[in-house]
Amino acid sequence: MTAARVRLVLASSSPARLTLLRAAGIQPTVVVSDVDEAAAVAAAREAYGALEPADIALLLARAKCEAVAVDTTDSTLVIGCDSLLELDGEVHGKPVDAAEAVARWTAMRGRSGILHTGHWLRDERDTDDEGTAATLGATVSTTVHFADLTDLEIAAYVATGEPLAVAGAFTIDGLGGAFVTGIEGDHHAVVGLSLPMLRELLIEIGVSWFDLVATAD
């Protein structure tokens, strides 16, 4: 295999995002940020006032990306992502405990929510390597339709621990897949990273999708 021409750093601890990129032929380096999400959102609200759910996802994606980019020494691109579920005008990240996950699913079942996934890309390449010093991002919003789970199903799902580890307390690529009856939009974004959106951001800085993909000799 020939190494990808451009190196990508994924500023996320999400196994789903890493698996998604690897399945697309991209082998990113994972560097987890230490962003205090609650503090970042509070500071933004104090500075700018009320924030739309999509803007919060983008704000956190940018914060994670920039936190990692500061420590990046090699010539590279850095992508940060964050996902939030909007339900009844409120935003939800990962549940803090099992009780919150149960309450969340009790409210979600048989209904629909909007999963907002923010993406932020920084070009940290040297100018000798065609670096642009660009920093840009976008949010992808996808409507998710949830099955009408019974109380027993909710309790059993929460007991697996999966809902506690993911934004919105559900997955479509894991145990929670049976409880999502449909989506309207990009299913990659529901997993955690929109591949089409990443491609569009790369185009903005003059990078081809296949610059990130390792190819056969």
Secondary structure, DSSP 8 states (H G I E B T S, - for coil): -B--SS-EEEE---HHHHHHHHHTTB--EE------HHHHHHHHHHHH-S--HHHHHHHHHHHHHHHHHTT--SS-EEEEEEEEEEETTEEE-S-SSHHHHHHHHHHHTTSEEEEEEEEEEEE---GGGT----EEEEEEEEEEEE----HHHHHHHHHTSGGGGSGGG--SSSGGGGGEEEEES-HHHHHT--HHHHHHHHHHTT--GGGSB-B--
